[in-house]
Amino acid sequence: MSLPELHMSGNGLTRRQQNELLLTVCRELHQRRPDFFQSEQRWSPGGVHELGRLFPALTDAVQIRHAAPEAADWRKIVEREVCSRCQHQTRCGYCLVRDRGACVLLEEADWIMRGIRDAMNSAGWLRDTSRA
């Protein structure tokens, strides 16, 4: 009996690795901001469920920042790399969720992105771009 093949995402992480990272980030985020995990908040637009849906884009954004450490701050990277893939942003770039300050990804962008980067780095999952 063979095991199902784990698919790689665009950032080179398997789904299992992404799930491990997401679980780590959610555990720490729950300690930091338990209000994000209340039943009425989890599924609201821009809520914690967005982390899972957009996690591949978040790990891609970490790779971008890792490749160019002098890049803009995390919030700007999230707005450029992640918001463009979010269902709440319109084609013209407007987002009501962002405009209302209700997006967990933007409210906690620095913390979430640093947490993902640190977890990826400690697991050896950040690609070394210095040799490229």
Short mmCIF file of the C-alpha atoms (twelve columns), coordinates in Angstrom:
data_MODEL
# 
_entry.id   MODEL 
# 
loop_
_atom_site.group_PDB 
_atom_site.id 
_atom_site.type_symbol 
_atom_site.label_atom_id 
_atom_site.label_alt_id 
_atom_site.label_comp_id 
_atom_site.label_asym_id 
_atom_site.label_seq_id 
_atom_site.Cartn_x 
_atom_site.Cartn_y 
_atom_site.Cartn_z 
_atom_site.pdbx_PDB_model_num 
ATOM 1   C CA . MET A 1   0.000   0.000  0.000  1 
ATOM 2   C CA . SER A 2   1.505   3.305  -1.038 1 
ATOM 3   C CA . LEU A 3   1.003   6.579  0.745  1 
ATOM 4   C CA . PRO A 4   -0.513  9.509  -1.127 1 
ATOM 5   C CA . GLU A 5   2.055   11.822 -2.576 1 
ATOM 6   C CA . LEU A 6   2.361   15.167 -0.827 1 
ATOM 7   C CA . HIS A 7   2.190   17.955 -3.347 1 
ATOM 8   C CA . MET A 8   4.693   20.776 -3.307 1 
ATOM 9   C CA . SER A 9   3.474   24.330 -3.302 1 
ATOM 10  C CA . GLY A 10  5.072   27.058 -5.389 1 
ATOM 11  C CA . ASN A 11  7.363   27.868 -2.485 1 
ATOM 12  C CA . GLY A 12  8.774   24.328 -2.308 1 
ATOM 13  C CA . LEU A 13  6.959   23.319 0.892  1 
ATOM 14  C CA . THR A 14  4.785   20.243 1.075  1 
ATOM 15  C CA . ARG A 15  1.245   20.558 2.362  1 
ATOM 16  C CA . ARG A 16  2.361   18.813 5.534  1 
ATOM 17  C CA . GLN A 17  5.101   21.403 6.077  1 
ATOM 18  C CA . GLN A 18  2.660   24.237 5.407  1 
ATOM 19  C CA . ASN A 19  0.204   22.713 7.889  1 
ATOM 20  C CA . GLU A 20  2.954   22.468 10.520 1 
ATOM 21  C CA . LEU A 21  3.828   26.121 10.006 1 
ATOM 22  C CA . LEU A 22  0.197   27.194 10.063 1 
ATOM 23  C CA . LEU A 23  -0.462  25.271 13.267 1 
ATOM 24  C CA . THR A 24  2.575   26.870 14.932 1 
ATOM 25  C CA . VAL A 25  1.495   30.357 13.883 1 
ATOM 26  C CA . CYS A 26  -2.122  29.787 14.968 1 
ATOM 27  C CA . ARG A 27  -1.080  28.456 18.383 1 
ATOM 28  C CA . GLU A 28  1.065   31.496 19.044 1 
ATOM 29  C CA . LEU A 29  -1.518  33.863 17.583 1 
ATOM 30  C CA . HIS A 30  -4.157  32.329 19.861 1 
ATOM 31  C CA . GLN A 31  -1.995  33.152 22.880 1 
ATOM 32  C CA . ARG A 32  -1.374  36.654 21.574 1 
ATOM 33  C CA . ARG A 33  -4.886  37.484 20.314 1 
ATOM 34  C CA . PRO A 34  -7.510  34.999 21.572 1 
ATOM 35  C CA . ASP A 35  -10.242 37.365 20.346 1 
ATOM 36  C CA . PHE A 36  -9.393  36.353 16.769 1 
ATOM 37  C CA . PHE A 37  -10.485 32.804 17.592 1 
ATOM 38  C CA . GLN A 38  -13.913 33.530 19.049 1 
ATOM 39  C CA . SER A 39  -16.601 31.714 17.091 1 
ATOM 40  C CA . GLU A 40  -18.050 34.875 15.545 1 
ATOM 41  C CA . GLN A 41  -14.593 36.194 14.568 1 
ATOM 42  C CA . ARG A 42  -12.892 33.132 13.047 1 
ATOM 43  C CA . TRP A 43  -15.029 33.046 9.914  1 
ATOM 44  C CA . SER A 44  -15.565 36.761 9.450  1 
ATOM 45  C CA . PRO A 45  -14.020 38.300 6.329  1 
ATOM 46  C CA . GLY A 46  -10.353 38.875 7.058  1 
ATOM 47  C CA . GLY A 47  -10.508 36.530 10.067 1 
ATOM 48  C CA . VAL A 48  -8.189  33.742 11.131 1 
ATOM 49  C CA . HIS A 49  -9.555  31.337 8.499  1 
ATOM 50  C CA . GLU A 50  -7.908  33.606 5.923  1 
ATOM 51  C CA . LEU A 51  -4.521  32.502 7.262  1 
ATOM 52  C CA . GLY A 52  -5.117  28.966 6.059  1 
ATOM 53  C CA . ARG A 53  -6.559  29.975 2.723  1 
ATOM 54  C CA . LEU A 54  -3.746  32.418 1.970  1 
ATOM 55  C CA . PHE A 55  -0.896  30.558 3.677  1 
ATOM 56  C CA . PRO A 56  0.924   29.655 0.434  1 
ATOM 57  C CA . ALA A 57  0.953   33.358 -0.467 1 
ATOM 58  C CA . LEU A 58  2.275   34.188 3.006  1 
ATOM 59  C CA . THR A 59  5.149   31.724 2.719  1 
ATOM 60  C CA . ASP A 60  5.908   33.073 -0.766 1 
ATOM 61  C CA . ALA A 61  6.057   36.574 0.734  1 
ATOM 62  C CA . VAL A 62  8.507   35.334 3.379  1 
ATOM 63  C CA . GLN A 63  10.727  33.961 0.594  1 
ATOM 64  C CA . ILE A 64  10.578  37.319 -1.207 1 
ATOM 65  C CA . ARG A 65  11.636  39.173 1.927  1 
ATOM 66  C CA . HIS A 66  14.346  36.569 2.621  1 
ATOM 67  C CA . ALA A 67  15.745  37.101 -0.871 1 
ATOM 68  C CA . ALA A 68  15.782  40.900 -0.440 1 
ATOM 69  C CA . PRO A 69  16.153  41.756 3.263  1 
ATOM 70  C CA . GLU A 70  16.197  45.448 2.443  1 
ATOM 71  C CA . ALA A 71  12.668  45.142 1.029  1 
ATOM 72  C CA . ALA A 72  9.779   47.152 2.411  1 
ATOM 73  C CA . ASP A 73  8.216   46.324 5.754  1 
ATOM 74  C CA . TRP A 74  6.082   43.217 6.230  1 
ATOM 75  C CA . ARG A 75  2.773   45.065 5.976  1 
ATOM 76  C CA . LYS A 76  3.684   46.457 2.551  1 
ATOM 77  C CA . ILE A 77  4.862   43.041 1.386  1 
ATOM 78  C CA . VAL A 78  1.580   41.478 2.551  1 
ATOM 79  C CA . GLU A 79  -0.413  44.194 0.774  1 
ATOM 80  C CA . ARG A 80  1.533   43.636 -2.450 1 
ATOM 81  C CA . GLU A 81  1.964   39.846 -2.460 1 
ATOM 82  C CA . VAL A 82  -0.971  38.504 -0.439 1 
ATOM 83  C CA . CYS A 83  -3.829  40.987 -0.751 1 
ATOM 84  C CA . SER A 84  -3.693  40.634 -4.523 1 
ATOM 85  C CA . ARG A 85  -4.625  36.942 -4.077 1 
ATOM 86  C CA . CYS A 86  -7.374  37.580 -1.522 1 
ATOM 87  C CA . GLN A 87  -11.030 37.277 -2.479 1 
ATOM 88  C CA . HIS A 88  -11.904 40.458 -0.578 1 
ATOM 89  C CA . GLN A 89  -9.777  42.767 -2.721 1 
ATOM 90  C CA . THR A 90  -11.424 44.026 -5.878 1 
ATOM 91  C CA . ARG A 91  -9.677  44.127 -9.243 1 
ATOM 92  C CA . CYS A 92  -9.010  47.831 -8.816 1 
ATOM 93  C CA . GLY A 93  -7.193  47.097 -5.532 1 
ATOM 94  C CA . TYR A 94  -9.826  48.291 -3.056 1 
ATOM 95  C CA . CYS A 95  -10.598 46.131 -0.041 1 
ATOM 96  C CA . LEU A 96  -13.437 46.934 2.341  1 
ATOM 97  C CA . VAL A 97  -12.031 44.550 4.965  1 
ATOM 98  C CA . ARG A 98  -8.648  46.309 4.847  1 
ATOM 99  C CA . ASP A 99  -10.330 49.732 4.781  1 
ATOM 100 C CA . ARG A 100 -12.267 48.887 7.966  1 
ATOM 101 C CA . GLY A 101 -9.123  47.629 9.730  1 
ATOM 102 C CA . ALA A 102 -10.681 44.167 10.070 1 
ATOM 103 C CA . CYS A 103 -7.990  42.054 8.373  1 
ATOM 104 C CA . VAL A 104 -6.039  39.847 10.779 1 
ATOM 105 C CA . LEU A 105 -3.238  39.505 8.242  1 
ATOM 106 C CA . LEU A 106 -2.646  43.234 8.139  1 
ATOM 107 C CA . GLU A 107 -3.347  43.927 11.821 1 
ATOM 108 C CA . GLU A 108 -0.714  41.385 12.813 1 
ATOM 109 C CA . ALA A 109 1.419   41.380 9.637  1 
ATOM 110 C CA . ASP A 110 4.768   41.990 11.338 1 
ATOM 111 C CA . TRP A 111 4.182   39.368 13.977 1 
ATOM 112 C CA . ILE A 112 2.658   36.733 11.647 1 
ATOM 113 C CA . MET A 113 5.311   37.135 8.962  1 
ATOM 114 C CA . ARG A 114 8.194   37.073 11.435 1 
ATOM 115 C CA . GLY A 115 6.679   33.966 13.039 1 
ATOM 116 C CA . ILE A 116 6.441   32.211 9.673  1 
ATOM 117 C CA . ARG A 117 9.978   33.277 8.762  1 
ATOM 118 C CA . ASP A 118 11.411  32.104 12.097 1 
ATOM 119 C CA . ALA A 119 9.596   28.762 11.917 1 
ATOM 120 C CA . MET A 120 10.722  28.223 8.313  1 
ATOM 121 C CA . ASN A 121 14.270  29.194 9.204  1 
ATOM 122 C CA . SER A 122 14.488  26.923 12.257 1 
ATOM 123 C CA . ALA A 123 13.125  24.001 10.208 1 
ATOM 124 C CA . GLY A 124 15.625  24.714 7.421  1 
ATOM 125 C CA . TRP A 125 12.841  25.460 4.922  1 
ATOM 126 C CA . LEU A 126 14.016  28.893 3.783  1 
ATOM 127 C CA . ARG A 127 15.783  28.643 0.476  1 
ATOM 128 C CA . ASP A 128 19.290  30.034 0.428  1 
ATOM 129 C CA . THR A 129 19.181  32.708 -2.251 1 
ATOM 130 C CA . SER A 130 22.753  33.913 -1.716 1 
ATOM 131 C CA . ARG A 131 24.101  31.234 -4.091 1 
ATOM 132 C CA . ALA A 132 21.584  31.856 -6.832 1 
# 
